Every structure is written in C-alpha cells, then in structure tokens.
Amino acid sequence: MELHATMTEKRTSPELLDACRRGDRDAMREVYEQNQRRVFSVAMNYFGGNRDLAEDITQKVFLKLLMKMEFDGRSEFTTWLYRVTVNACTDEARKMTRFVDIKEFFGLGGGAVQQLMAESGEVSEKVQAEIGKLKPKYRLPIVLKYSEGLSYNEIAEVLAVSIGTVSSRLNRGHKMLASRLEHLRGVL
C-alpha cells in the first residue's frame, strides 16, 4: 500500500534531476515535457518569431541538459534553465553575425523578420518582430518579463545583473518599442 502511494506521487525536481543524472529516460522525458515550452518561448521571442531557430535552440538546450546535467542547485532549476537558454540564444546570434547574406546586404532579399511582417498583417507578429530587433540586453528582460512572467528579482538572477539594471533595461526597451510601434497606436 505504501509503495503504491509513493509510485503515484509526482517526483520533485531534485529527485527528477537525480534520476536524469542516472540516465533514467522517463525522467528525462518528464523534464523535457515540463520545461520545453519555457525554452521554446524564450528562443522564439529572442529571434523575433523565427520558429526554425527557436526549435533548433530548444533542441540544443535539451541535448546539453540531458547529456551533461550541470545544474548544481544553487538557484531554482527554472532560473538555471532560463540562463542556459539565454546563453544558447546569445551564442547562436553571435554565430549568425559572422555570416552576412550577400543578397540581404545588397537589398536583394528580405530578412526573416521583414518577410514575416510582409506575409502577416497581425499586430502580434509585428510586435514580436520588433522585440526581435532590439539589442539582446533590452530584448531579454522584455521576453523574460512578458513571455515568461518572471519577476525583476528572477530576471536579475537569470541575467546576472542588478535589479536596477533590469528596471532600466525594461524601461529603455519599452521606450524603443513604443517608438518603433507608433504606427500601430490606432490598431492596438
């Protein structure tokens, strides 16, 4: 009877993570199912709605997580996972800036964000595209605050900055977005 009760109880994060470290595939699947939306959402917003890039980042984050579990328990697991995701997005963005599409450079083809905006008249996609154009230091606090619902304290921990820095970056990001989205004022 007691065994049945423990089998039906939901495992706690530390237990689940320990099971992952031992190679338990069911535990790994459970960690993925519980957290893949968080990772995908951050990546999707980071890259201005580019679904393919967001899926690639999600896959990379979980491969890294499940192949080499480096979580040490000094913070909440989700805070650590956001940090890993932010780092993966930043690394990918850095790689992307090394290569310049010659057609885009000479204006012969539109970038993914411009193409997305041209194909869709929906306000949410335009807003997401504008968020994707912000510098990462302004984009990340906005994504973590509004897409993921993190508090200023949690954002500060994820980004390894002070709460004052989070506040000022959010404020500056809001102002940039307001300026860039002025043309949508009547639509919103």
N, C-alpha and C positions, 0 to 999 in steps of 0.2 A: 504494500500500500504506500509506504513512504517512498519507495523507488519510483512509483508511478507519478507521484506529486512532483518530484524533482525533474522528471523527464518532461513534464508538460510546462514547467515554469520557463519563462523566457530567460535566456542567458544574459548576464550583464556584460557590458562592454569589455571589462578586463578579462572575464572568462572567455568571451568570444575571441578576443585578440590573442590570448594564450593558445586557444585551440588553433587559430590560424598559424601561429608560430610553429606548432607541432605538425602542420601540414594537413589539418582537417579540412577537406574540400567543402563539406556542408557549412562549416563556419565561414570559410572564405566566401561562399555564395551568399550567406546571410549578411556579411559585412558589405559586400557589393550591393545587394538589394537595398540595404538600409541607407546607403550613402551615395549611390551613383547619381541621383538627382542633384545633390548638392554640387558635386564636382562638375557635372554637365552644365548646370545652370551658371556657375561662375565662368566656365570656359566659354559658353555661348554668349554671355554678356560681355566678356572680355574682348572677344573677337567680333563684336558687332553683329551677332546673329549668324555667323558662319557655322552652320550645323556640322559640316565635314570636319572642320578644325576642332570644334567642341567634342565631337565623338573621338577624334584622334587623341586629344588631351585626356579625355576620360579614360580611354584605354591605357595610355601611358601611365597615368597616375595609379590605376589599379594594378597594372603589371608590376610597377615599382613597389607598391604597397604589399602585394601578396608574395612577391619574390623575395623581398628583403624588408621585413617588418621592422622599422626603425623607431616606432613610437615608444617613448621612454616613460610616459605617464606624468611628466611634469606639468602638463596642461590637459584640458579636455581633449578627447580624441578628435572631436569635430573641429576644434580650433587648429590642431595639428594638421588635420586633413585639408582644411582651407589653406593653410600655409604651403603645404606640398603642392596644392593645385595652383596657387598664385605663382609659386616658383616655376612650375611646369609651363604656365601661360607666358610668363616673362621670358623663359628660355626659348620657347617657340617663337615669340615675337622677335627676339634677338636674331634667331636664325633667319627669319623671314626678311629682316632688313639687310642682310648680307647679299641677298639676291634681288636685283631690280628687273622687273619685267619690262623689256625694251619697248613693247607695244604701249604699255601704260605710261612709260617715261615720255614718249613722244605723243601721247594723247590719242593713240590709235585704238585703244580699247579701254573700257571702263573697269575699275576695280570691283571687287566683290560687293563692297558696300554700295557703290553707286549703282551697280547693276541690280542689287536687291531693291534699292529705293525706286528705281525706274520700273521694275516689274510689279511692285506692290504700292497701292495707294493708302495702305493702312498706317494710321498715325503711330501705332505701337512699334512698327518696324522702323519708321523714320527716327523715332526717339531712340530705339536700340542702336541704330546705325550711328547716331550722333554720340551716344555714350561710347561706342566702339572707337570713335575718332579721338576721344580725349586721351591725353597722356596717361600712362598707367598709374602715376601717382595720384591722379584725380579720378580715374576710372574705377580703380579697385575699391576705394571707400564707398563709392556710389553703388557698385554691384553688391558688395558685402552688406551694405545697409538696406537697400531696397529689394534686391532679389533674394537675399538670404536672411534678412531680418536680424542681423547681428547688432548688438549694442555698440556704443562708442568704445567701451572697455574691451569688448571682444575684437573689434576691428583693430584697435591699438595693439592688442596681443598678436593677432594674425600678421599684421604688417610690421611688427616690431618698431613702432613709433609711439610717441606720447598721445594722450587723449586730445591735447591741444592741437597737435598736428592733424589728427583725424578730423577734428572740428573745422580747422582752417581749410583743409583739402576738400571737405564736403562743401563748405561754403563757396569756395572758388569753383569747384566743379558745377555746383548749382548755377552760379552766375554765367559760366561759359555755356552751359546747356540752355539757359534762358535766352541768351543772346543768339545762339545758333538755331533755336526753335521758335524764334519770334514770329516767323511766318505762319506758324500753326496756332497762334493765340486764339483766333476765332473758331478754330476746329475743336480745340480742347475744351 
